[in-house]
């Protein structure tokens, strides 16, 4: 029973990490290439609130994605070594490992704090 719970917890953390890193990458690329998406969104009803939510997501994600990444990697290693579970979804596992690293490298190479300010 406990092994099933840990495997489900690992899968939940994998998907949360993957989704959050993907959304952060998309929003950061919009900011990096100065696409006027935020200006277009602000014309919509409740557009200003949505733009504020996206900027909050970026600033909050700078701290959350590394924490999620560390927890997810720990759970993936634990499940693989201790519970001897063969991963059925290796593509998702590889993307969970690579995507946050690519996002971090991109953000560090482009001086992200000045762009987000």
C-alpha positions as CSV (number, residue, x, y, z in Angstrom):
1,X,0.0,0.0,0.0
2,X,2.8,2.4,0.9
3,X,4.7,1.7,-2.2
4,X,1.7,2.6,-4.4
5,X,1.4,5.8,-2.5
6,X,5.0,6.8,-3.0
7,X,4.8,5.9,-6.7
8,X,1.7,8.1,-7.1
9,X,3.4,10.9,-5.2
10,X,6.4,10.7,-7.5
11,X,4.1,10.8,-10.6
12,X,2.2,13.8,-9.2
13,X,5.5,15.7,-8.5
14,X,6.8,14.8,-12.0
15,X,3.7,16.2,-13.7
16,X,3.6,19.3,-11.5
17,X,7.3,20.0,-12.2
18,X,6.9,19.4,-15.9
19,X,3.9,21.6,-16.2
20,X,5.2,24.5,-14.1
21,X,8.6,24.4,-15.9
22,X,6.8,24.4,-19.3
23,X,4.6,27.3,-18.4
24,X,7.6,29.3,-17.0
25,X,9.6,28.6,-20.2
26,X,6.7,29.8,-22.4
27,X,6.2,33.0,-20.4
28,X,9.9,33.6,-20.1
29,X,10.4,33.3,-23.9
30,X,7.5,35.8,-24.4
31,X,9.3,38.2,-22.1
32,X,12.8,37.5,-23.6
33,X,11.7,38.1,-27.2
34,X,9.6,41.1,-26.2
35,X,6.4,39.7,-27.8
36,X,3.6,42.1,-27.0
37,X,1.4,39.2,-25.7
38,X,0.9,41.0,-22.3
39,X,-0.3,44.1,-24.1
40,X,-2.8,42.0,-26.1
41,X,-4.0,40.1,-23.0
42,X,-4.5,43.4,-21.2
43,X,-7.2,44.4,-23.7
44,X,-9.3,41.4,-22.7
45,X,-11.8,41.4,-19.9
46,X,-9.8,40.6,-16.7
47,X,-6.6,40.8,-18.8
48,X,-4.8,42.9,-16.3
49,X,-5.4,40.4,-13.6
50,X,-4.2,37.6,-15.9
51,X,-1.0,39.5,-16.7
52,X,-0.4,40.0,-13.0
53,X,-0.9,36.3,-12.4
54,X,1.6,35.4,-15.1
55,X,4.2,37.8,-13.6
56,X,3.6,36.3,-10.2
57,X,3.9,32.9,-11.6
58,X,7.3,33.8,-13.0
59,X,8.6,35.4,-9.8
60,X,7.2,32.6,-7.6
61,X,8.5,29.9,-10.0
62,X,12.1,31.1,-9.7
63,X,12.0,29.5,-6.3
64,X,9.4,26.8,-6.7
65,X,10.8,25.0,-9.8
66,X,14.2,24.3,-8.2
67,X,12.5,23.0,-5.0
68,X,10.1,20.8,-7.1
69,X,13.0,19.6,-9.2
70,X,15.0,18.5,-6.2
71,X,12.0,16.7,-4.6
72,X,11.1,15.1,-7.8
73,X,14.6,13.8,-8.6
74,X,14.9,12.5,-5.0
75,X,11.5,10.6,-5.4
76,X,12.5,9.3,-8.8
77,X,15.8,7.9,-7.5
78,X,14.1,6.5,-4.4
79,X,11.4,4.7,-6.4
80,X,13.9,3.4,-8.9
81,X,16.4,2.1,-6.4
82,X,14.4,1.1,-3.4
83,X,11.2,-0.1,-4.9
84,X,12.7,-1.4,-8.1
85,X,10.0,0.1,-10.2
86,X,10.8,0.3,-13.9
87,X,9.6,3.5,-15.3
88,X,6.9,3.0,-17.9
89,X,7.1,6.6,-19.0
90,X,10.8,7.2,-19.7
91,X,10.1,10.1,-22.0
92,X,8.4,12.0,-19.3
93,X,11.2,11.1,-16.8
94,X,13.8,12.4,-19.2
95,X,11.9,15.6,-19.9
96,X,11.4,16.2,-16.2
97,X,15.1,16.0,-15.8
98,X,16.1,18.1,-18.8
99,X,13.5,20.8,-19.0
100,X,14.2,22.6,-15.7
101,X,17.9,22.5,-16.4
102,X,17.4,24.0,-19.8
103,X,15.2,26.7,-18.3
104,X,17.7,27.5,-15.6
105,X,20.6,27.7,-18.1
106,X,18.5,30.0,-20.4
107,X,17.5,32.2,-17.5
108,X,21.1,32.5,-16.2
109,X,22.5,33.2,-19.7
110,X,20.1,36.0,-20.4
111,X,20.3,37.8,-17.1
112,X,16.7,37.1,-16.1
113,X,16.4,39.4,-13.2
114,X,16.9,42.5,-15.4
115,X,14.4,41.2,-17.9
116,X,11.7,40.5,-15.2
117,X,12.2,43.9,-13.6
